[in-house]
């Protein structure tokens, strides 16, 4: 009989309830598995619970992590991503299932890269059944990725060129309609960014220096 | 630059002015004859007809009236004045004083108006003649003098000399011999220069007469011989010959060389002056004590003169008859004739004869001699007084005429100054006006530039505003997208999963339906996700502002100008990379061109196309309006503006238009512009 400690982090009670139901369903289906379930609706609560467990020298085995959750009051934890990284640090062995509605490739990719979660669910991909099976899979034979994530991998594999973080970041910012001079999260000057852009144009084999074409292409190729 | 333009404008103005004058004058020169020739001809004919001696004087006057009436319809020019003068002179000759005065006055006024010196002098000449005929010598002299000054002023030597001759003649009448001599010598000089022998003959003859009067008989003979010599040099008239011989005879008579006098009188004998000659000859014979047949001859002369009503002749005859009777010692008879002559001379105001008869009477009637002599002295004094007065008057006339003419000259000069001044003023005023116009034009241009700048600023502001709006839109869309994605989708997901975990165990059908609805919910989520997704992807369409503006502009103008339009935008153009300044200028040019199309072209269709050729942005605006000759038309300010705008952007601007086939504007601009 394996007793797992599970932490559900999602700002919507109804969703956390759903995860709970799923966990209970697993418990029901798998006789040797039971869950001790904790729920947090924001970063602060999540942090409290994590600290509490850590203080008591106990670990959390499984985490359902939503990315867009209210940040902590001290602004140290801005989103689920930060919480995930914290969990990775505090409980290296715990298995995290990122469950998000994000569907843009850039975010998915960056989460995968930074956090390397055992499970990655795009909320709309999954049905109750899939949710249940994903939990089992992550516990027994990780990782588990939902369909959209797998598609992304596939897209990336078929591309014969590689974009680095900065390229992606630029593309992502441009796709949000951010003006060149307003791009802040990139450690480059405007001219540097322009140079990158021109390079990207070449990569995508684009003639006009229009952002639109670039973004459309980047989306098509699954970079954003 | 500005100055040179001004000068050019002035030159042009002057040219136009002078060409205008030249045109009008040439027109007047060309037109008048064709229109008036026939009139002038008929006027000349009528004037000529009035000289026809076969007509009665009233018939002649009628001809003149016709000429005068016709003349009224011709232009008031020099020729008109000339004709008027001719008509006036004819009236003078016909002795119609009223008509003469009226028309001659008209002539003079017109001549003064036209400043036609010749016509002025001519009119005065006519007046002088008129007064001369009426024996009003003072007035006559006055007019001769004016005529003389005018003729002299325009160097009409013949007429000038003629006036001098006439003036000299009048001075002679008033026994101003010195004055008269001065004038006649002046006249002779001119006639000599003109080689006018007839006038020279007359002048020398007159000069001889003058010398006779001052008892310089040798001098008189000298001049008379000269006159005689000139007589052979022109087609002489018999009267001239007999006249000069008579005069020479008289000179010899005064010299008391009666034999020689008779010799010349014999030569002088002609039909016309027969009584004079007879009379003179008889006197000579009497002096030579040759009384044979004298009485008969004297009475023959008197008879002829009586029949001719020649009063002065009668007086002369009677004086001689009185002399004869005195010689024949028939004193009462002599006194009778002398008295008769005296009364007649008094009546005719024939001063010299009056004095002579008084003397005769004094001699014949010694008893009353004192009385006659007193009368003689009194009359002689008064005569001298009159002559002095008249002589003074002549001097005054001369002085006044001189003054009058200098005054006229002064006035003329003044007038000229006024003309010059007003022309200068006009020039200055027009200059000032042009300056003002130029200034206001410049101001207008400045204003236009400022306005243009303002419009450009407005355009930029509009663009900015639109960009902000677009950004806000995007933000809002993103917010909605986010909301849909994170909030609604999440909740829906939660609900669906929870529903899925609900233990629905009733029957199979319900379970199937339950599953179906779950799947349906998942589809809904997917749809929402797609919507959210789309909302997000559309955010890249942020730079369609310029084309939007152009489309809006076209639409607005098409309603105003009532034309259909077609806007073609090449996909290849990335408007975001096109410099805002290029856009502003393009927008302005298109705006102005459309304005022109509305105003002038009367087009029903307008095509606007933006395309890309290599690194150039190409704009083509074509209409199917009435077009214009693009070669001839001077560039308007709009076109010039467009040109300079494009030039500033290193682009090319080309306009081509064919009459009735529309106009097309082609603009080519480099896309990447460094300004």
Interface residues (C-beta under 8 A of the other chain):
Chain A: X10 X12 X13 X14 X15 X16 X17 X18 X19 X21 X22 X24 X25 X66 X68 X101 X102 X103 X104 X123 X124 X126 X127 X128 X129 X131 X174 X175 X176 X177 X207 X208 X209 X210 X211 X212 X213 X215 X216 X219
Chain B: X471 X474 X478 X485 X486 X489 X490 X491 X493 X494 X495 X496 X497 X498 X499 X500 X501 X518 X519 X522 X525 X526 X529 X533 X536 X537 X539 X540 X541 X542 X572 X573 X574 X576 X577
